[in-house]
Structure formats: C-alpha cells, structure tokens
Amino acid sequence: MNLKYLFLTVILFVTYSCDNDDSDFELVQVAVPEVMSKTDFRNSVHIKSAQQIEEAGKIYAYQDYIFIGDKGGVHVIDNSNPENPNAKAFIEIPKNEDISVKDNFLYADSATDLLVFDISDINAIVMIERLEDVFDVYNFGIPLQAEVVDYQGFDDRNSVIVGWTVTLERRKKQNDDLLIDVVFDSNTGGFNSVESAVGIGGSLARFQIVSDYLYTVGSQKMTIFNIQNLETPVLENIQYVGWNIETMFQADNYLYLGSTNGMFIYALENPSLPEFVSEFIHWEGCDPVVVDGQYAYLTLRGGNACGQQESVLEVIDITDRTNPILAGRYTLENPYGLGFQGNTLYVCDGTAGLKLFDISDPLNVKLNGSIEGIETTDVIPLQNSLILIGNNTLYQYRYSENNLQLISSLSI
C-alpha cells in the first residue's frame, strides 16, 4: 500500500474513534413539548355537561357548590343536599391549576391567562373576560421520567405547551447544573371568613381573595389583581416572592407562602404591594401551610421530587411574625393538604388516610383519631361539615366528638 494512503487511513480511523468515544455519551430520556398555538388554545374553553374525573386535584367550596380541579378543567358539584351531591357541569379550561370565587364570579388560570366566569346561573355558566399573558407558567407538567427537556423550536410568545413526548436518545453528556437551569427556568414566558361572598379553598391553593384583591402565586412570583370591579379584574402588580412556591394561605391580613424549602410571610398593609416580613427555612419537602392564631401548621412530604425522605407535621410559633420559630415536629407517612376547625387539625396523610390532631395546646399536639382505608389529598373543614378529596372520590363528613361521621361519597 502507498504510504500516503496508509497514513490517511490511520488518521480517519483515529478521528472516527474519537468521535465515537462512548464515555462522552449516554442514553437519556428526552422530553419534547407538544405545543398548541395560543389562538387555538384560547378557543378551547367550553362549558360541558358533567364529565368523569380523570385526575382529581384541588377542591373549592362556594355556597351550595363544590368545585373539583382536574387535568383539563373544573367539575361543578351541586351540594345543596350533602347526602346526595350531584355533578352539574364541567368547565373545560386547558392548563388550569387554581380557581377562586367571589360574588358569583369565578377566577381561573389557564396557562398564561386569567379567565373570569359568571356562575350566577349554574346552569348557564359564561366566560366573560380573559386577561392574556399575565402569568408565567408555573407548572409545565414535565414528565417525572424526563432527564432532559428539549425546548428547541418552542415559541412561548405564540404557543402553549399542552403535553410531552418522551423518547430514549443517545446524547453527549451535559453538566447537571446546566440541565437544572434549562429545565426549571421559569422566565420562559383557612380560609376566608366572609363565607357569603367569597369561597373557601384548601391548603393546596395558589389563589387567595382578600377584600378587593386576588392574589396568585407561581413558582417565584406573585401576581396581584384589583377585582373591585368583579367582571373586569385589573393586573396591578407582579413581584418576586421566593423560590419554588407551591401554596398560599391568608389569615389576619397576612399571606403565608409555602415553598419546597420554607414558609414566607407577607403583610397586606399595602394590598396592592404585599411586603415581605420574614421566612422560616426547613429542609426541602412539599409544603402546604395553614394558620390558626399565633401558630402555623405545615406538612412536609418527602420521598419524592420535593426533596428529603422524611414526612412530618411542623408547628411554627408566629407570635412574632418577624421571627417564626419551630415549636414542634410530628412524624407522618405521606402528607398532603391540611385544615382546622375549632381545636382539631385535619391532615391528609395520603394512602394512610386522614389524621385528626388535637391542637388545643399547640405546644403539645396529640393525635386523637384517624380515618383509614381511604386515600386523601385535600381537605376543607367547613363550619358544619368537612369535605375531602382523594383517589377521585369526594367525601363529606359530619363532625362528632373526636371523630367524623360519613355523610356521603361521590365518585364521578
């Protein structure tokens, strides 16, 4: 063989070998967004007859109605007879996470938009307003098995992510820190006491109405709307409030934000611009919070994407809101939402059922009952009854001494 051709062959072999060094590559689960144009997305809101629940989410109570969040919208339940609740309608709202109601006007998010519905006639619900592009999308619904998210070609100004396709691909190894930044960069794009006017959400809520304002939180930002004119809310402010915010609770003119690594407290002296007061930091975990007087109660769920393995109920002394202090910690199994009525704290403990804690002495919380054999995720203790959601079933209970009596269960 001619030496120059032998030399060329060696170079080509070495080049090919370097380019195919498997140590630089790995097989990864890649999620690619399925998108819909914003025009088509915004034309996808419909009022339908009662539908079957696909994946029950948060619950909300308003007058004689219960609203159940689902993957594609909100189920409307007529609860005028709690012993026989009746599914009335389904409000199809793509990419909906939360709702809030005041004086027969229902506010709901739909990805980047805020929608307003007139529900004064529950048999003829009408959407009357849409504020476009007022939210960052805080829940992209990225599949848990995804190791890489490929946003290439996604135009967030004109499109909305409505689903994902996950494939196994051979890709060059990337820096893990860079991957996290790519996946989680959000720059792409107790309840109220006035029962006659404002509905009641559970502790998993991200929407709260206080007087003439609707407060909403995403993963990092609070978006504030003036709803003095209920039919035409006005975007008043957007402010950074923390990191990985998951829930919001309002009490005594304060907002309490639950995040995966702490609780943030904001004062509402200036309702259009809540002021940061303090934060209570804990190890990472999914974190809804409720507040009763001088104490806050929050659950931390471990063993999942939220962070640590341990699952607990924490009691926080907020007598001095500028300096919240841990007052107690109690082991749980799989906690989600929680709520209180009188001296009883009701904690949804996932597959372990519902736990009843005596909080008459917040410094010495005691378990005094439980309901087992059901799965629980969100709870709202009303004045005369308790409503509970879990495993696509709506439960209602009547209060009795140190226990609860089942009124009805509804599986849609």
Buried (B, 14 or more C-beta within 10 A) or exposed (E): EEEEEEEEEEEEEEEEEEEEEEEEEEEBBBBBBEBBEBEEBBEBBEBEEBBEBEEBBBBBBBBEBBBBBBEBBBBBBBBEEBEEBEBBBBBBBBBBBBBBBBEBBBBBBBBBBBBBBBBEEBEEBEBEBEBEBBBBBBEBEBBEEBBBBBBEEBEBEEBBBBEBEBEEBEBEEEEEEEBEEEBEEBEEBBBBEEBEEBBBBBBBBBBBBBEBBBBBBBBBBBBBBBBEEBEEBEBBBBBEBBBBBBBBBBBEEBBBBBBBBBBBBBBBEEBEEBEBBBBBEBBBBBBBBBBBEBBBBBBBBBBEEBBBEBBBBBBBBBEEBEEBEEBBEBEBEBBBBBBBBEEBBBBBBBEBBBBBBBBEEBEEBEBBBBBEEBBBBBBBBBEEBBBBBBBBBBBBBEBEEEBBEEBBEBEB
